[in-house]
Amino acid sequence: MASVWKFSLRNKIFISFSILFLFLLVLLSINFIYTNKNIEMRKVALEGTAMSSFMADLEKAHLYWVIEAKNSLIDGRSFEEQLDHRVCLLGEWYYHFITTDEFKNKSEEDKALYLAIEEPHRMLHHYGAEFAEIIAKGPSARNEANVFFYEKLNPELEKTYQLINQINQKYTEEAKTLQAEAEAHHEFSQMMAVAITAVALILGVLVAFTLSNSIARPVRETIQTIAVTSAQVAASMEQNERTALGQATSVAEITSTMEELKASSEQTFQQVIKIAKNARQSSEAAEEGLLSVEAMIEDMESLRSKVDSIAHQILNLSEQISQIGNISSTVKELADQTNMLALNAAVEAVRAGEHGKGFSVVSAEIRKLADQSKKASQQITTIVVELQKATNQTVMVTEEGTKQMVATEFLTSQNGESFRSLQKSMEEISQYIEQVSLNLEQQSNAVSGVSSAMEDISQGTKETASSISETKEGMENLRKAGITLKDTV
């Protein structure tokens, strides 16, 4: 026990009450065990009493059965009682009971007693059936029925009654024995309860005495410490009171500064809102410019496609003009050959004399046609040359226009990319401005919250100063109470 009291005051109290609680728990456990055992014994005793009563009911039932047999013997009426030994009340109980665990758990002697009742009971009902047949013969068989009743039926009835009575006595004795054991357990549990209660009381007194001595010493020391500490805390409270008043003044100045910061944040927030509006307008303008450039690019692509088509057609025309030049050259050559043939024909016509005059006229006409064809081919060649020059110039101009259009389209695409970059930058700037606006709004709200918190702190500082004054008074009262407690202990 001496080692236990080296613990703290809280542990000492806890251990002391734990010991008392364990003794009470042991008392309750023993009482609970014996009470449950007593209840079980009383329950079994009641079951034995119930079985004894049931056996009495079986005796009554068979007594009534025999009375009905005697009445049939006296007045000659038919005997109509239960004749099947398995269906009567005793038979139903018996053939069910011998299959239960209760019967199987009984001693061999008790089993023999229960099994002995089967044969006389069976013969009783068997003779009862024969007795009913004799009664049914009429008054002439009354003497026979009387003899049969006393010689056959009544002996089996006596055996059955005797066995039922023995079983009944067995149940009655078991019930009395269990009842006596239950009473003995009850008395023993009461004695144990009284003994453990006495031990618990003695132990409680010893623990209380030891605990009180163990508590009084540290309480006196604690009271002395409280007295010294109270004086120190009172001095510290005065210093804290002055500090709290100084903090209240500082908090008031900070609150004023936070109000100015709040006003500045609100002005900045309004300016950022205007900048955000201008940024959104610039973004919309950039988007419109981008749409215009994209439309221009589409028109230029269409125009370039048309110019390419014209250049292709001009090239085809140039090829066709070249073919016409080739044909014209061929015609010129044919005209020269025709003119030469006509000249040769004229020479031959002169040689022929009179016979060749007609042929000479024809050759002269052929020469004229050849000259005209040659002149016409020369004119065609001149026209073809001019057309080729014009076509070549057109092709060159078209190529230059195509190159300039491609360059313009490239510049326009670059402008479109610039507009896209501008639009993306304006959108990012707009998002940044919105984020800045949100941050400024949060900052304004935070400043408002800080201002409110500073007001609360100021109020709390004032209340702290007031509480410190009250604490000083409380510490003085605590010092006085410690002195009073010391005198009491």
C-alpha positions as CSV (number, residue, x, y, z in Angstrom):
1,M,0.0,0.0,0.0
2,A,2.9,2.4,0.7
3,S,4.0,2.2,-2.9
4,V,0.5,3.1,-4.1
5,W,0.4,6.4,-2.2
6,K,3.4,7.6,-4.2
7,F,1.1,8.3,-7.1
8,S,-0.7,11.6,-7.7
9,L,-3.7,12.7,-5.8
10,R,-6.0,11.8,-8.7
11,N,-4.5,8.4,-9.0
12,K,-4.7,7.8,-5.3
13,I,-8.4,8.5,-5.3
14,F,-8.9,6.5,-8.4
15,I,-7.0,3.4,-7.1
16,S,-8.9,3.6,-3.7
17,F,-12.3,3.7,-5.3
18,S,-11.2,1.0,-7.8
19,I,-10.4,-1.3,-4.9
20,L,-13.8,-0.7,-3.3
21,F,-15.4,-1.2,-6.6
22,L,-13.6,-4.5,-7.2
23,F,-14.8,-5.8,-3.9
24,L,-18.4,-4.7,-4.6
25,L,-18.0,-6.3,-8.1
26,V,-16.9,-9.5,-6.5
27,L,-19.8,-9.4,-4.1
28,L,-22.3,-8.7,-6.9
29,S,-20.7,-11.5,-9.1
30,I,-21.0,-14.1,-6.3
31,N,-24.5,-13.0,-5.4
32,F,-25.4,-13.1,-9.1
33,I,-23.9,-16.6,-9.6
34,Y,-25.7,-18.0,-6.5
35,T,-28.9,-16.2,-7.4
36,N,-28.9,-17.7,-10.9
37,K,-28.2,-21.1,-9.5
38,N,-30.9,-20.7,-6.9
39,I,-33.3,-19.6,-9.7
40,E,-32.4,-22.7,-11.8
41,M,-32.9,-25.0,-8.9
42,R,-36.3,-23.5,-8.1
43,K,-37.2,-23.7,-11.8
44,V,-36.3,-27.4,-11.9
45,A,-38.2,-27.9,-8.6
46,L,-41.2,-26.2,-10.1
47,E,-40.9,-28.4,-13.2
48,G,-40.8,-31.5,-10.9
49,T,-43.9,-30.3,-9.0
50,A,-45.6,-29.7,-12.3
51,M,-44.7,-33.3,-13.4
52,S,-46.0,-34.6,-10.1
53,S,-49.3,-32.8,-10.7
54,F,-49.3,-34.1,-14.3
55,M,-48.9,-37.7,-13.0
56,A,-51.8,-37.1,-10.6
57,D,-53.9,-36.0,-13.6
58,L,-52.9,-39.2,-15.4
59,E,-54.1,-41.2,-12.3
60,K,-57.3,-39.3,-12.4
61,A,-57.8,-39.9,-16.1
62,H,-57.4,-43.7,-15.7
63,L,-59.5,-43.6,-12.6
64,Y,-62.3,-42.1,-14.6
65,W,-61.6,-44.7,-17.3
66,V,-62.1,-47.5,-14.7
67,I,-65.2,-45.8,-13.3
68,E,-66.7,-45.8,-16.7
69,A,-65.9,-49.5,-17.0
70,K,-67.6,-50.2,-13.7
71,N,-70.7,-48.2,-14.7
72,S,-70.8,-50.3,-17.9
73,L,-70.6,-53.4,-15.7
74,I,-73.4,-52.2,-13.4
75,D,-76.0,-50.9,-15.9
76,G,-74.9,-52.8,-19.0
77,R,-74.3,-49.8,-21.2
78,S,-71.6,-49.9,-23.8
79,F,-68.0,-49.1,-22.8
80,E,-66.8,-46.3,-25.2
81,E,-63.7,-45.0,-23.5
82,Q,-60.3,-44.8,-25.3
83,L,-59.0,-48.3,-26.1
84,D,-55.7,-47.4,-27.9
85,H,-52.9,-47.2,-25.3
86,R,-50.9,-44.9,-27.6
87,V,-53.6,-42.3,-28.0
88,C,-54.7,-41.9,-24.4
89,L,-53.1,-39.1,-22.3
90,L,-50.6,-41.4,-20.6
91,G,-49.7,-43.0,-23.9
92,E,-49.1,-39.8,-25.7
93,W,-46.9,-38.5,-22.9
94,Y,-45.0,-41.8,-22.5
95,Y,-44.1,-42.4,-26.1
96,H,-43.0,-38.8,-26.5
97,F,-41.0,-38.7,-23.2
98,I,-38.9,-41.8,-24.0
99,T,-37.5,-40.0,-27.1
100,T,-36.4,-36.8,-25.2
101,D,-32.9,-36.0,-23.9
102,E,-34.4,-35.8,-20.4
103,F,-35.2,-39.5,-20.5
104,K,-31.8,-40.4,-22.1
105,N,-29.9,-38.5,-19.4
106,K,-31.7,-40.4,-16.5
107,S,-30.0,-43.3,-14.6
108,E,-30.6,-46.9,-15.7
109,E,-32.8,-47.4,-12.6
110,D,-35.0,-44.5,-13.5
111,K,-35.2,-45.7,-17.1
112,A,-36.2,-49.2,-16.0
113,L,-39.0,-47.6,-13.9
114,Y,-40.3,-45.6,-16.9
115,L,-40.1,-48.5,-19.3
116,A,-41.9,-50.8,-16.8
117,I,-45.1,-48.9,-17.2
118,E,-45.4,-49.6,-20.9
119,E,-46.5,-53.3,-20.6
120,P,-49.2,-53.1,-17.9
121,H,-50.6,-49.9,-19.5
122,R,-50.7,-51.7,-22.9
123,M,-52.4,-54.7,-21.3
124,L,-54.9,-52.4,-19.5
125,H,-56.1,-51.0,-22.8
126,H,-56.0,-54.4,-24.5
127,Y,-58.2,-56.0,-21.7
128,G,-60.3,-52.9,-21.9
129,A,-61.1,-53.7,-25.6
130,E,-62.0,-57.3,-24.7
131,F,-64.1,-56.0,-21.8
132,A,-66.0,-53.7,-24.2
133,E,-66.7,-56.7,-26.5
134,I,-68.1,-58.7,-23.6
135,I,-70.3,-55.8,-22.5
136,A,-71.5,-55.5,-26.0
137,K,-72.9,-59.1,-25.8
138,G,-75.7,-57.9,-23.5
139,P,-77.0,-58.7,-20.0
140,S,-76.4,-62.4,-20.4
141,A,-72.6,-61.8,-20.4
142,R,-72.6,-59.6,-17.3
143,N,-71.2,-62.3,-15.0
144,E,-68.5,-63.0,-17.6
145,A,-67.7,-59.3,-17.7
146,N,-67.6,-59.0,-13.9
147,V,-65.1,-61.9,-13.7
148,F,-63.1,-60.5,-16.5
149,F,-63.0,-57.1,-14.9
150,Y,-61.6,-58.3,-11.6
151,E,-59.3,-61.0,-12.9
152,K,-57.9,-59.3,-15.9
153,L,-58.6,-55.6,-16.1
154,N,-58.2,-54.6,-12.4
155,P,-54.8,-56.2,-11.8
156,E,-53.3,-54.4,-14.8
157,L,-54.9,-51.2,-13.5
158,E,-53.3,-51.7,-10.1
159,K,-49.9,-52.2,-11.7
160,T,-50.3,-49.1,-13.8
161,Y,-51.4,-47.0,-10.8
162,Q,-48.5,-48.3,-8.7
163,L,-45.9,-47.4,-11.4
164,I,-47.5,-44.0,-11.9
165,N,-47.4,-43.4,-8.2
166,Q,-43.7,-44.4,-8.0
167,I,-42.9,-42.0,-10.8
168,N,-44.9,-39.3,-9.1
169,Q,-43.1,-39.9,-5.8
170,K,-39.8,-39.7,-7.7
171,Y,-40.7,-36.3,-9.1
172,T,-42.0,-35.1,-5.7
173,E,-38.7,-36.2,-3.9
174,E,-36.6,-34.5,-6.6
175,A,-38.6,-31.3,-6.3
176,K,-38.2,-31.3,-2.5
177,T,-34.4,-32.0,-2.8
178,L,-33.9,-29.2,-5.3
179,Q,-36.0,-26.9,-3.2
180,A,-33.9,-27.6,-0.1
181,E,-30.7,-27.1,-2.1
182,A,-32.1,-23.8,-3.4
183,E,-32.8,-22.7,0.2
184,A,-29.3,-23.7,1.2
185,H,-27.7,-21.7,-1.7
186,H,-29.8,-18.7,-0.8
187,E,-28.7,-18.8,2.8
188,F,-25.1,-19.2,1.7
189,S,-25.3,-16.3,-0.7
190,Q,-26.7,-14.1,2.0
191,M,-23.9,-15.1,4.4
192,M,-21.3,-14.4,1.7
193,A,-22.9,-11.0,1.0
194,V,-22.8,-10.1,4.7
195,A,-19.2,-11.2,5.0
196,I,-18.0,-9.4,1.8
197,T,-19.9,-6.3,2.8
198,A,-18.2,-6.3,6.2
199,V,-14.8,-6.8,4.7
200,A,-15.6,-4.0,2.1
201,L,-16.6,-1.6,4.9
202,I,-13.5,-2.3,6.9
203,L,-11.3,-1.9,3.8
204,G,-13.2,1.3,2.9
205,V,-12.5,2.7,6.4
206,L,-8.8,1.9,6.1
207,V,-8.6,3.3,2.6
208,A,-10.5,6.5,3.6
209,F,-8.2,7.0,6.7
210,T,-5.0,6.4,4.6
211,L,-6.4,8.5,1.8
212,S,-7.3,11.4,4.1
213,N,-3.8,11.5,5.6
214,S,-2.3,11.3,2.1
215,I,-4.5,14.1,0.8
216,A,-4.1,16.5,3.8
217,R,-0.3,16.9,3.5
218,P,-0.2,17.9,-0.2
219,V,-3.3,20.1,0.4
220,R,-1.5,22.1,3.1
221,E,1.5,22.4,0.8
222,T,-0.7,23.4,-2.1
223,I,-2.4,26.1,0.1
224,Q,0.9,27.6,0.9
225,T,1.9,27.6,-2.7
226,I,-1.4,29.2,-3.7
227,A,-0.8,32.0,-1.2
228,V,2.6,32.7,-2.6
229,T,1.4,32.3,-6.2
230,S,-1.6,34.6,-5.6
231,A,0.6,37.4,-4.6
232,Q,2.8,36.9,-7.6
233,V,-0.2,36.6,-9.9
234,A,-1.8,39.8,-8.5
235,A,1.4,41.7,-9.3
236,S,1.5,40.2,-12.8
237,M,-2.2,41.1,-13.2
238,E,-1.4,44.8,-12.6
239,Q,1.3,44.7,-15.2
240,N,-1.1,42.9,-17.7
241,E,-3.8,45.5,-17.0
242,R,-1.4,48.3,-18.0
243,T,-0.3,46.3,-21.1
244,A,-3.9,45.6,-22.1
245,L,-4.8,49.3,-21.9
246,G,-1.7,50.1,-24.1
247,Q,-2.9,47.4,-26.5
248,A,-6.3,49.0,-26.7
249,T,-4.7,52.3,-27.8
250,S,-2.6,50.5,-30.4
251,V,-5.6,48.6,-31.7
252,A,-7.5,51.9,-32.1
253,E,-4.7,53.3,-34.2
254,I,-4.5,50.2,-36.4
255,T,-8.3,50.3,-36.8
256,S,-8.0,53.9,-38.2
257,T,-5.2,52.8,-40.6
258,M,-7.3,49.9,-41.8
259,E,-10.2,52.2,-42.5
260,E,-7.9,54.4,-44.7
261,L,-6.6,51.2,-46.5
262,K,-10.2,50.1,-47.0
263,A,-11.1,53.4,-48.7
264,S,-7.9,53.2,-50.9
265,S,-8.8,49.6,-51.9
266,E,-12.3,50.6,-52.9
267,Q,-10.9,53.4,-55.2
268,T,-8.4,51.1,-56.8
269,F,-11.2,48.5,-57.3
270,Q,-13.4,51.1,-59.1
271,Q,-10.4,52.0,-61.4
272,V,-9.7,48.4,-62.2
273,I,-13.4,47.9,-63.1
274,K,-13.0,50.8,-65.7
275,I,-9.8,49.2,-67.0
276,A,-11.5,45.9,-67.3
277,K,-14.4,47.5,-69.3
278,N,-11.9,49.1,-71.7
279,A,-10.0,45.8,-72.1
280,R,-13.3,44.0,-72.9
281,Q,-14.1,46.7,-75.6
282,S,-10.5,46.4,-77.0
283,S,-11.0,42.6,-77.1
284,E,-14.3,43.0,-79.0
285,A,-12.7,45.5,-81.5
286,A,-9.8,43.0,-82.1
287,E,-12.3,40.3,-82.6
288,E,-14.1,42.4,-85.2
289,G,-10.8,43.2,-87.0
290,L,-10.0,39.5,-87.0
291,L,-13.3,38.7,-88.6
292,S,-12.7,41.4,-91.3
293,V,-9.2,40.1,-92.1
294,E,-10.5,36.6,-92.3
295,A,-13.2,37.7,-94.7
296,M,-10.5,39.6,-96.8
297,I,-8.3,36.5,-96.9
298,E,-11.3,34.5,-98.2
299,D,-12.0,37.1,-100.9
300,M,-8.3,37.2,-101.9
301,E,-8.2,33.4,-102.1
302,S,-11.2,33.5,-104.4
303,L,-9.6,36.2,-106.5
304,R,-6.4,34.3,-106.8
305,S,-8.3,31.2,-107.9
306,K,-10.0,33.3,-110.6
307,V,-6.6,34.9,-111.7
308,D,-5.0,31.4,-111.9
309,S,-8.0,30.3,-114.1
310,I,-7.5,33.3,-116.4
311,A,-3.7,32.7,-116.6
312,H,-4.4,29.1,-117.5
313,Q,-6.9,30.1,-120.2
314,I,-4.4,32.7,-121.6
315,L,-1.8,29.9,-121.8
316,N,-4.2,27.8,-123.7
317,L,-5.0,30.7,-126.0
318,S,-1.2,31.2,-126.6
319,E,-0.9,27.6,-127.5
320,Q,-3.8,27.8,-129.9
321,I,-2.3,31.0,-131.5
322,S,1.0,29.2,-131.9
323,Q,-0.9,26.4,-133.7
324,I,-2.5,29.0,-136.0
325,G,1.0,30.4,-136.8
326,N,2.1,26.9,-137.6
327,I,-0.9,26.5,-139.9
328,S,-0.2,29.9,-141.5
329,S,3.4,28.9,-142.2
330,T,2.2,25.7,-143.8
331,V,-0.2,27.7,-146.0
332,K,2.6,30.0,-147.0
333,E,4.8,27.0,-147.9
334,L,1.9,25.5,-149.9
335,A,1.4,28.9,-151.7
336,D,5.1,29.0,-152.6
337,Q,5.0,25.5,-153.9
338,T,1.8,26.2,-155.8
339,N,3.3,29.4,-157.3
340,M,6.4,27.4,-158.4
341,L,4.2,24.7,-159.9
342,A,2.1,27.4,-161.7
343,L,5.3,28.9,-163.0
344,N,6.4,25.6,-164.3
345,A,3.0,25.0,-165.8
346,A,3.2,28.3,-167.6
347,V,6.6,27.4,-169.1
348,E,5.2,24.1,-170.2
349,A,2.2,25.9,-171.7
350,V,4.4,28.2,-173.7
351,R,6.2,25.2,-175.0
352,A,3.0,23.5,-176.0
353,G,2.0,26.5,-178.1
354,E,-1.6,26.7,-179.1
355,H,-2.5,23.6,-177.2
356,G,-1.1,25.0,-174.0
357,K,-2.9,28.4,-174.0
358,G,-5.8,27.3,-171.9
359,F,-3.5,25.7,-169.4
360,S,-1.4,28.9,-169.3
361,V,-4.5,30.8,-168.3
362,V,-5.2,28.3,-165.6
363,S,-1.7,28.4,-164.3
364,A,-1.8,32.2,-164.2
365,E,-5.0,32.1,-162.0
366,I,-3.4,29.5,-159.8
367,R,-0.3,31.9,-159.4
368,K,-2.7,34.7,-158.4
369,L,-4.4,32.5,-155.9
370,A,-1.0,31.4,-154.6
371,D,0.1,35.0,-154.2
372,Q,-3.1,35.9,-152.4
373,S,-2.7,32.9,-150.1
374,K,0.9,33.9,-149.4
375,K,-0.1,37.5,-148.6
376,A,-3.0,36.2,-146.4
377,S,-0.7,33.8,-144.6
378,Q,1.8,36.7,-144.1
379,Q,-0.9,38.8,-142.6
380,I,-2.0,36.0,-140.4
381,T,1.6,35.5,-139.2
382,T,1.8,39.2,-138.4
383,I,-1.4,39.0,-136.5
384,V,-0.3,35.8,-134.7
385,V,3.0,37.4,-133.7
386,E,1.1,40.4,-132.3
387,L,-1.3,38.1,-130.5
388,Q,1.6,36.1,-129.0
389,K,3.3,39.3,-127.9
390,A,0.0,40.5,-126.3
391,T,-0.5,37.1,-124.8
392,N,3.0,36.9,-123.4
393,Q,2.6,40.4,-121.8
394,T,-0.8,39.3,-120.4
395,V,0.8,36.2,-118.9
396,M,3.6,38.2,-117.4
397,V,1.1,40.7,-116.0
398,T,-1.0,37.9,-114.7
399,E,2.0,36.2,-113.0
400,E,3.1,39.6,-111.5
401,G,-0.5,40.1,-110.2
402,T,-0.6,36.5,-108.8
403,K,2.8,37.1,-107.1
404,Q,1.5,40.4,-105.6
405,M,-1.7,38.7,-104.6
406,V,0.2,35.9,-102.9
407,A,2.3,38.5,-101.1
408,T,-0.8,40.5,-100.2
409,E,-2.5,37.3,-99.0
410,F,0.6,36.4,-96.9
411,L,0.7,39.9,-95.4
412,T,-3.1,39.7,-94.7
413,S,-2.6,36.3,-93.0
414,Q,0.2,37.8,-90.9
415,N,-2.3,40.6,-90.0
416,G,-4.8,38.0,-89.1
417,E,-2.3,36.2,-86.9
418,S,-1.5,39.6,-85.3
419,F,-5.2,40.2,-84.7
420,R,-5.5,36.7,-83.2
421,S,-2.5,37.3,-81.0
422,L,-3.9,40.7,-80.1
423,Q,-7.3,39.2,-79.3
424,K,-5.7,36.4,-77.2
425,S,-3.6,39.0,-75.4
426,M,-6.6,41.2,-74.8
427,E,-8.6,38.2,-73.5
428,E,-5.7,37.3,-71.2
429,I,-5.4,40.9,-70.1
430,S,-9.1,41.0,-69.4
431,Q,-8.9,37.8,-67.4
432,Y,-5.9,39.2,-65.4
433,I,-7.8,42.4,-64.8
434,E,-10.9,40.4,-63.7
435,Q,-8.6,38.4,-61.4
436,V,-7.0,41.6,-60.0
437,S,-10.5,43.0,-59.6
438,L,-11.6,39.9,-57.7
439,N,-8.4,40.1,-55.6
440,L,-9.1,43.7,-54.8
441,E,-12.6,42.9,-53.9
442,Q,-11.4,40.1,-51.7
443,Q,-8.8,42.5,-50.2
444,S,-11.5,45.1,-49.6
445,N,-13.6,42.4,-47.9
446,A,-10.6,41.2,-45.9
447,V,-9.8,44.8,-44.9
448,S,-13.4,45.2,-43.8
449,G,-13.1,41.9,-41.9
450,V,-9.9,43.0,-40.3
451,S,-11.4,46.3,-39.4
452,S,-14.3,44.5,-37.8
453,A,-11.9,42.1,-36.1
454,M,-9.8,45.0,-34.8
455,E,-12.9,46.6,-33.4
456,D,-13.7,43.3,-31.7
457,I,-10.1,43.0,-30.5
458,S,-10.4,46.6,-29.1
459,Q,-13.6,45.7,-27.3
460,G,-12.0,42.4,-26.2
461,T,-8.9,44.3,-24.9
462,K,-11.1,46.6,-22.9
463,E,-13.0,43.6,-21.5
464,T,-9.7,41.9,-20.8
465,A,-8.5,44.9,-18.8
466,S,-11.8,44.8,-16.9
467,S,-11.4,41.0,-16.4
468,I,-7.9,41.5,-15.1
469,S,-9.2,43.8,-12.5
470,E,-11.8,41.3,-11.5
471,T,-9.1,38.6,-11.5
472,K,-7.0,40.6,-9.1
473,E,-10.0,40.7,-6.8
474,G,-10.5,36.9,-7.3
475,M,-6.9,36.2,-6.5
476,E,-7.1,38.1,-3.3
477,N,-10.2,36.2,-2.4
478,L,-8.4,33.0,-3.3
479,R,-5.6,33.9,-1.0
480,K,-8.0,34.5,1.8
481,A,-9.8,31.2,1.1
482,G,-6.5,29.4,1.1
483,I,-5.7,30.7,4.5
484,T,-9.1,29.6,5.7
485,L,-8.7,26.2,4.2
486,K,-5.3,25.9,5.8
487,D,-6.7,26.6,9.2
488,T,-9.5,24.0,8.5
489,V,-7.1,21.2,7.4
